[in-house]
Amino acid sequence: MSILEAFILGVLQGITEFLPVSSSGHLVLLQRIFGIEYGVFTFTIVVHIATLIPVLVIYYSRIKSIVKKPFQKLTLLLILGTVPTVVAVILFGDFIDTLFTGIGYFLALGFAITAIAMFLTDRSKEGSKDIEQITKKDALLIGVSQAFAIMPGISRSGSTIAGAVACKAKRDAAINFSFLLSIPAIAGGTALEIRHVILGNTALESLFTMPMLVGFLTAMISGYFAIKFMLRIVERRKLKYFGYYLMVLAVLIFVDQMFTNIVF
């Protein structure tokens, strides 16, 4: 992987981790376009760690309150919201891995599902619940929506925002809960990826290269601005534009898989 490729993929990861467009789907898509094979797995670990940092910075005060007082309602809600994803990974993780190998059709489907979710979310009425008013049942339902994001092309942030809005959460509460829920999701996913390093499936020394450093820094910085951008755009009901983009992308991937075979 070259430094330029690492820069592009790092920016892409940072932006798409928090925009409702599926970071994993876009990362796979660009890896296919660039023809990158060596170092992909290690790079994924690095950029996932990088995207965790801006969330911790922006939500420092809430995280600090949880650390100081761990036995509170928000802690329980975040745990409940994480459980469905853990269960889904345990039960269907191997099957999902096979979807990533036959990526074309499934990626197009995932992008289309996320697009429809964005259209529906924009059309939904404003809810009345703040984060403090989200119930345990709501947290589980939002967690179930997040669990679907283990499939290629389905956005984690998009699905959780859509789930929270469907549970009548205010839009600012929906986006804030979604990003707080991303902390255990990203950390847990990274831990699973690091497992392969421990098992010897990738070289540890490949973590300490210039492309990895560039990818780390660009993912971290772009992730920070992506979060700030999303905090503004959700309340303005602009998610439909992401839906248009994803629907076009889904059609292009489907056409390529069926006819042109340029990427897939």
N, C-alpha and C positions, 0 to 999 in steps of 0.2 A: 504494500500500500504506500503510495507516494504522499508527500506532505500536502499537496494540493487536494488529493482525494480525501485525506483525513480532515482537512479544513472544511470541505464541502459536506462530508458526512457528519462532522461534528455540529456544524450549524444546523443541518437538517434534523439531527437527533434532538438538539436543544429546543428547536422551534416546535417540532411535531410531537414531542413528549407532552406538551401542554396545550397545544391547539388541537381541536377535535378532528384530527385527520389521520390518526394512527401512526405512531412513530415506527413501530416494527414493520408495518406495511411499506412505508416510504424507505426505510433503511434497506429492506430486502430488494425493493424496486431499483434503487440506485446502485446497489451492489451488483445487480444483474446488468444494468446499463454499463457500468464501468468494467464489468467482468472481474470483480475482485473476489478472490477465493482465500488467499493466504492472509492470516491475521484477523479475519473477520470476527471470530469468536472472542478473541482477546479485546478487540476494539469495542465490541458491544459491552463488555464488562466496564471498560474505562469510561465510556460516555454515559452509561447508566449511573455510575457513581457521581459523575460530573453534574448530571441533571438533578440529583438529590440535593446538592448544595444550595442552589437558589431558593428551593422550597423552604429549607431550614432557615435561611437568612430572612426571607420575607415573612415567614410565620414564626419568627423567633419568640415573640411574646407569648403566643398561644402554646407553643411547644414548651417554653419555660414554665408556664403555669401547670402544664400536664406533668412535667418532671417533678415540680415542687409538690403537686397534689395529684398523684397518679390515680387515686381511687375517686374519680369523679365521673359524671355522666358522659362527657365528651370522650374520655378514654374508652368507656364501654361501647359507645357508638362506633368508634373507629375499629375496635376489635370485631364487633359484629359485622361491620362493613367489609372487613378483610376475610372473614371466615369462608364465605362462599367461593372466593377466588382460590384459597388454599385447597378447599375440597375439590374444586374443578381441576386444579393442576395435578392433584394426587390421582384422581379418577381418570382424567382424560389427557394428561400431559403428553403421553407417548403418541396418542392419536393426533393431537394438535401438531406435534412435530412432523408427522407424515403430511399434514396439510401444507406445511411450509415447503416440503419437497415438491409437491405438485401445485406450485404456488399460484399459477395464472388464474384459473377459474375461481378458486377460493378467495384470492386476494381481491378480485373484482367484486365478488359477492359481499365480502366484508366492507369494502368501501361503499357499496350501494346501501347496505344496511345502516352504516353510520350516517350517510347522507339523508336517508329517510328519517332517522332519529333527530337530526338537526332541523329538518323542516317541521316536524311535529313539535319540537321544543319551542321553536320560535312562535308557533301558532298557539301555544298554551297560554292560559291566563296567568297573571302574576299570582304567586302563592302568598301565604300569610305567615309561614313558619320561619323564624330565625333558627340558627344552628341549635340554640338552647332548647327549641321546641320540637326538633326532630325526634321522633320516637324510636324505640328499639326496633319496632316492625319496619319503620321507614329505613333505618340503617341496614337492615337485612336485605330489603328490596333493592336498595342502592348497591349493596354488595353483590347481589345476584346480577345486576346490570353490569357491574365491573367484571364479573367472572366471564362474561361473554367476550370481553376484550382480550382473552388469551388466544382468540382466533385471529388469524392474519387479516389485517385491514379494518378491524373493528377498534375504534378509538377508546382508550381507557377514560380519558377526560370527557370525551363526548358522551359515552354511555353513562357515566356517573352523574354528569350534569343533567342529562335527560331523565335519569332515574330520580334524582332529587326534585326536579321540577314537577315530575309526575306525582311525587309524594306531597305536592303543595308547598314546597319550600320556596322562599323568596329567591330571586335570581342571585343576589349577592351571597345568600346563605348556601345556595347550590354550588356555586363556583368555589367558595371557600372550603366547604366540606369536601368537595372533589379533590382539591389540592392537598388538604390535610390527609385525605385517604391515600394520596399518591405516595406518601412517605413509607408506610409499611409495604405498599405494593412494589415500589421501586427497590426498596431495601431487600425485600424477600426475593424478588426476581434476580437481583444481583447476587444474592447468597447462593441461589441455585446455579448460577453461571460460574461462580467461583469454585463450586464443587468440582467442576471439570478440571480446574487448575490443580486442585488437590489430588484428583485422581490421575493427574499426569496427561490429560488430554490436550493440553496446550502448554507452550513453553512460557515459564514465568518471566524469563529475561525479555520476552517480547513486549512486556508491559512498559519497559524503560527505554523507549525509542522516541525520536523526535515526532514521527507521525502520531503516536499515542498522546504525547504531550499537547500537540496542536489540537487533536480531536477533543481532549479533555477540556482545554481552555475555551475553545469555541462552543462546545456543548454547554458548558457552565454559563458563559456570558449570554448566549442566545436564549438559553432557557430562562434566565432572569427576565429578559425583556419580553419573552413570550408570555410569562405569567402576568406581568404588568399589563400587557396588551389584552389578555383574556379577561382580567378583572374589569376592564372598561367595556369590552365589546358584548359580553353576555347580557348585561342590563339593557343594552341598546337594541336587543333582538336582531343581531346581525349574523346569527349562526347559519342562516339559510345560505349565505354566500359560500361558506365552507361546504354546505350540502351540494351546491351547484358544481363546485370544483371537484368534489369526490365522485359525483355522478358521471361527469365527463371522463374522469380518470378511469372509472370502472368500465365504461364503454370502450375506451381506448385499449385497455388491457384485455378485455374480452375479444375485441376484434383482432388484436395481435395474437392471442392464443389460438383463435379459430383460423385465421387466414395468413397474416403476414409473418408471424414467428420471428420477429426482429429481436425481441427481448426474451420472450418465453418460448 
